[in-house]
């Protein structure tokens, strides 16, 4: 298993504008390749944008969705990957036999390496949940994918790690939305509009409990507890009506941030992942110390799943 360099990207997408979004994906893919990255990962539904999907009816969502791998966007991602000789991971609204999914795929040249369907979708009532974990090989590394909310359910991360994943790609569209947690909420548009004149004010908002502060309460723990690398990607600027803070980053199995984007631009960050940390990490020992005979039945206990976020309960429709 060779050391590899991974790029995590952030950019501001345009709602439903696949041509534009794919052009940015190509530009950042070229940038990653030129800077020596071996692969690049983009955010959740990066081909279409995400938040605006909540306002689409079933017909509109179906029209936006594509088949994988036979859809045009998958073909364009393959062309981008082939042209720049680097694997690309990106998100697409997928349709298959009348069902619609929030999907994330990895292409390497004209090969579809992996496809994952979000296990806990909520942006649209017309989206179906995926029902399988995914692991796949890249450059001798075993990789997994969990999309946004999937990462908040700790069992999903442990299951993916137990299936052998050394690296978990975690594409998101998150942060800067209301929550019952103190300090959470939307970031006022005035900070974004004034970012060139007063970047410190926007950075304070993005780094506080509305954004990075909340993220760092749990994301390092997912990497640390499971002894895996985490590749977190998130849009910057507006995704639909929601302002997002970017902060795409790469964490190691110790839960340490190896690289992070700290600007407000379409950009990438790159870090090397090395195999030595995998067995040195506490998470490796914790997995081997498990006693599933004590809690296997407890983990199988039935429940009524609820993944609707706080902001979707907004009675005024401002979300």
Residue pairs with C-beta under 8 A, 6 or more apart in sequence:
1 139
1 140
1 141
1 166
1 275
2 139
2 140
3 272
3 273
3 274
3 275
4 38
4 39
4 138
4 139
4 141
4 272
4 273
5 36
5 37
5 38
5 270
5 271
5 272
5 273
6 37
6 38
6 39
6 40
6 41
6 167
6 229
6 231
6 250
6 270
6 271
6 272
6 273
7 28
7 32
7 35
7 37
7 39
7 40
7 41
7 268
7 269
7 270
8 40
8 41
8 231
8 232
8 233
8 248
8 249
8 250
8 259
8 261
8 268
8 269
8 270
9 25
9 28
9 32
9 40
9 41
9 42
9 43
9 233
9 248
9 266
9 267
9 268
10 43
10 233
10 234
10 235
10 236
10 246
10 247
10 248
10 261
10 266
10 267
10 268
11 21
11 24
11 25
11 28
11 42
11 43
11 46
11 235
11 236
11 266
11 267
12 235
12 236
12 237
12 238
12 239
12 266
13 20
13 21
13 24
13 46
13 48
13 49
13 50
13 235
13 239
14 20
14 21
14 49
15 48
15 49
15 52
15 240
16 48
16 49
16 52
16 64
17 49
18 47
18 48
18 72
18 73
21 46
21 47
21 48
21 49
22 47
22 73
22 76
22 77
22 80
24 266
25 42
25 46
25 47
25 77
25 80
25 88
25 90
26 80
26 83
26 84
27 266
28 40
28 42
28 266
28 267
28 268
29 40
29 80
29 81
29 84
29 86
29 88
30 84
31 268
32 39
32 40
32 86
32 268
32 270
33 84
33 85
33 86
35 268
35 270
36 270
37 86
37 268
37 270
38 86
38 87
38 139
39 86
39 87
39 88
39 89
39 138
39 139
40 86
40 87
40 88
40 89
40 268
41 89
41 169
41 171
41 231
41 233
42 88
42 89
42 90
42 91
42 171
42 233
43 91
43 171
43 172
43 173
43 233
43 234
43 235
43 248
44 50
44 91
44 102
44 104
44 118
44 147
44 148
44 171
44 172
44 173
44 233
45 53
45 91
45 92
45 93
45 102
45 173
46 90
46 91
46 171
46 233
46 235
47 73
47 77
47 90
47 91
47 92
47 93
48 64
48 91
48 92
48 93
49 235
49 239
49 240
50 91
50 123
50 173
50 235
50 239
50 240
51 123
51 173
51 239
51 240
51 241
51 242
52 239
52 240
52 241
53 61
53 64
53 93
53 123
53 124
53 240
54 123
54 124
54 240
54 312
54 319
56 64
56 124
56 126
57 126
58 126
61 93
61 100
61 124
61 126
61 127
62 95
62 100
62 126
64 93
65 93
65 94
65 95
65 100
66 72
66 73
66 74
66 92
66 93
66 94
66 95
67 74
67 94
67 95
67 96
68 74
68 92
68 94
68 96
68 103
68 105
68 112
68 115
69 75
69 78
69 105
69 112
69 115
71 92
71 94
73 92
74 92
74 105
74 107
74 112
77 88
77 90
77 105
77 107
78 107
78 109
78 110
78 111
78 112
80 88
81 87
81 88
81 107
81 108
81 109
81 110
82 109
82 110
85 109
87 106
87 107
87 108
87 113
87 138
88 106
88 107
89 104
89 105
89 106
89 107
89 145
89 169
89 171
90 104
90 105
91 102
91 103
91 104
91 105
91 147
91 171
92 103
92 104
92 105
93 100
93 101
93 102
93 103
94 100
94 101
94 102
94 103
94 115
94 117
95 101
99 128
100 124
100 126
100 127
100 128
101 117
101 118
101 121
101 127
101 128
101 130
102 117
102 118
102 121
102 123
102 127
102 147
103 115
103 116
103 117
103 118
103 130
104 115
104 116
104 118
104 145
104 147
104 169
104 171
105 112
105 113
105 114
105 115
105 116
106 112
106 113
106 114
106 115
106 136
106 138
106 143
106 145
106 169
107 113
108 138
113 136
113 137
113 138
114 134
114 136
114 143
114 145
115 134
116 130
116 134
116 145
116 146
116 147
117 128
117 129
117 130
117 131
117 132
118 127
118 129
118 130
118 147
118 148
118 149
118 150
119 129
119 130
119 131
119 146
119 147
119 150
119 153
119 156
120 129
120 149
120 150
120 153
120 305
120 307
121 127
121 128
121 129
121 307
122 149
122 307
122 308
122 309
122 312
133 144
133 156
133 159
133 160
133 163
134 144
134 145
135 142
135 143
135 144
135 160
135 163
135 164
135 165
136 142
136 143
136 144
137 143
138 167
141 166
141 167
141 273
142 164
142 165
142 166
142 167
143 165
143 166
143 167
143 168
143 169
144 160
144 161
144 163
144 165
144 167
144 168
144 169
145 168
145 169
145 170
145 171
146 156
146 157
146 160
146 168
146 169
146 170
147 170
147 171
147 172
148 170
148 171
148 172
148 173
148 174
149 307
149 309
150 156
151 157
151 168
151 170
151 172
151 219
151 222
152 218
154 222
154 225
155 299
157 168
157 222
157 225
157 226
157 228
158 225
158 226
158 287
160 168
161 168
161 226
161 227
161 228
161 283
161 287
162 287
165 228
166 228
166 229
166 273
166 275
166 278
167 228
167 229
167 230
167 231
167 273
168 222
168 223
168 226
168 228
168 229
168 230
168 231
169 231
169 233
170 219
170 222
170 230
170 231
170 232
170 233
171 233
172 232
172 233
172 234
173 234
173 235
173 239
173 242
173 244
174 215
174 234
174 244
175 206
175 210
175 211
175 212
175 214
175 215
175 234
175 244
175 245
175 247
176 185
176 186
176 187
176 205
176 206
176 210
176 211
176 242
176 243
176 244
176 245
177 184
177 185
177 186
177 242
177 309
177 310
177 311
177 319
178 184
178 185
178 186
178 310
178 311
178 314
178 319
179 185
179 214
179 309
179 310
179 311
180 310
181 209
181 214
182 209
183 208
183 209
183 210
183 213
184 209
184 210
184 214
185 210
186 210
186 242
186 243
187 202
187 205
187 206
187 210
187 211
187 243
187 245
188 205
189 243
191 198
191 201
191 202
191 205
192 202
192 237
192 238
192 243
194 201
194 202
195 202
195 264
199 264
202 264
205 211
205 245
206 212
206 245
206 246
206 247
207 213
207 245
210 245
211 245
211 247
212 245
212 247
215 232
215 247
219 230
219 232
219 251
220 251
220 255
220 256
220 257
221 255
222 228
222 230
223 229
223 230
223 251
223 252
223 253
223 254
223 255
223 283
224 253
224 254
224 255
224 281
224 282
224 283
225 282
225 283
225 286
226 253
226 283
226 286
226 287
227 253
227 278
227 279
227 281
227 282
227 283
227 284
227 285
227 286
227 287
228 253
228 278
228 283
229 250
229 251
229 252
229 253
229 273
229 277
230 250
230 251
231 250
232 247
232 248
232 249
232 250
232 251
233 248
234 244
234 245
234 246
234 247
234 248
235 244
235 246
236 244
236 245
236 246
236 261
236 264
236 265
236 266
236 267
237 243
237 244
237 246
237 264
238 244
241 318
241 319
242 319
246 261
246 263
246 264
247 260
247 261
247 262
248 260
248 261
248 268
248 269
249 257
249 258
249 259
249 260
249 261
249 269
250 257
250 258
250 259
250 260
250 269
250 270
250 271
250 273
251 257
251 258
252 258
252 273
252 277
252 281
253 277
253 278
253 280
253 281
253 283
253 284
254 277
254 281
254 282
258 271
258 272
259 269
259 270
259 271
260 269
261 267
261 268
261 269
278 284
311 319
312 319
